[in-house]
Amino acid sequence: MKKVMTQQDTGWGIIFRLNGLFAEVEELAPAGKYDEWNIKLDRIWSNLVYRNNLDWFKDDKTDKIVDVKLCDDDFEKKNFLDLKILRAKTKINSSKRDSINDEYLTKKEYIIAKRELYQAILLKEIWLRKYMHELGLYLKEISSNPSGSMWGK
């Protein structure tokens, strides 16, 4: 197989893609579109883990692939956060009295469950931003203020 050499740094392509995805996140979250927000975060995740190894599992008898998993501690963290999101969504659904009238047992239970969902997705977003920073795909923070340079700061 011939090795392909790109003329541009792959990191810049990822940064531009991530920037576009996060721009969409900034619209979805405040609009309360939680499912779309979560899916967009998964798209960001897939762009961050493209270099991580995959563990392929084969059947000993047939030598056919039976499973594949990301072999990474960060994948376990993502699964944990996704489980928190799923639990919150389940709590929202279970707070319904009956599906015919779509009435909620109490408005308070629904609001609490909805808030838990929001916080779970927000936690996932914050973790992804931190993960991006660890990978060097986030803008570097500087401690000096360029506007203060005129004053020797």
N, C-alpha and C positions, 0 to 999 in steps of 0.2 A: 504494500500500500504506500502510495506517495504521500510524503508529509507536506501539508499545506501550511504556508507561512503567511500570516496576515500582515498587512502593511500598517495597520493601526493597532494600538494597544487594546487588548480585549477588555481591560478594566474600564476604559472610558465608555465602551458600549454598554457594559453592565450598569455603570453609574447613570448614563442617560436613560436606560430602560427603567431603572429603579426610580429615578426622579419622576418619570411620567406616571408610573404606578402610584407613587406616593401622592402625586397631584390629584389623582382620582380618589384616593383614600380621604384626602382633605375635604372632598365634597360629600362622600358617602356617609362618613361618620356623623357629621352634624345633621344630615338629613334623616338620620335614624334608619338608614337602609342597612341593618345589621348583617343580614345574610350576604349581601353584595360586598360589604366592607370586609367580612371574614374571607370571602373568596378572593378578593383582591390581595389580602395579606398572604394567602396561600400562593398566589402568583409571585409575590415578592420573595417568599420563602424558596420557591423553585428556582429563582434566579440567583439566590445566595448559595445554594447547596450543589450547584452543578459540578463542582470539583470534588465533592465528597465521594468516597468509595461506596460501592454497592456490594452487598453479600448475596451471591447467587447460590441457591440451594437446589441440588439435583437429587432425584430419586436414585437410590443405589442400584436398583435392579434395571431400570429402563434408561438411566442416564439423561432423563428429560428434566428440564427445569420445572420445579414445583413451587418455588417462592423466591422472592427477592426483597431485600430490606436495606435501608440505609444503615450503614454501620457507623453510627456516630452518636455521641452523647447528646448533641444538640437536637437530634431527631427525637430522642426520648423527651426532651424538654418541650418540643413542639406538640408531641402527642399528649403530654400532660395538660398543656394549655387548651388544646382542642377538646379534651375531655371536660375541662371546666366550662367551656362554651356549650358543649352538648348537655351537660347537667343543668345549666341555666335555661336552655331552650326547653328541656324536658319539664322543668319547674313551671315555666310559662304555660306550657300545654296542659299540665296537670292541674293548674289553677282554674281551668275552665270547668264550669258546672255541667254543661251539656253542649254537645256540638251543634245541636239543632238551632238553639237560640244564641249560641256563641256568647253566653253570659259568663262572667267571672264570679267565683265565689265571693271575693271581696276585691274592691279596687286596690286596696292596700297590698294584698298578696301579689296581684299582677304587677303593680309598680315596683315592689321589692324584687320580684323575679326579673323584670325588665332591666332594672338597675344592675343586677348581678350579671346579666348577659352583657350589658354595656361595659362593665368593669372587666369582665373576662376577655372580651375582644380588645379592649384598650391595653390590657396587660400583654396580650400577644403582640400588639403593635409596638409597644415600648420595648419588649424583648427583641423584636426584629430589628429595631433601630439600633439597639445596643450591639446586636450580633453584626450588623453592618459595620459599625464602628470598629469592632474587634477585627473584622476582615480588611479594614483599611478602605472601605467603600463609602465613608461618610466624610463630609468636609471637616478639616482639622480645626479644632477650637484653639483660639489664641487668647492669651490672658491680657495682652496689651491692647489699648484702645487707640487706633490710628488717629482719631480726632484729637487726642491729647498730646500728640507728638510735638505740636507747636509750642506746648507749654513744658516740654522736657519730661513728659510722663511716659 
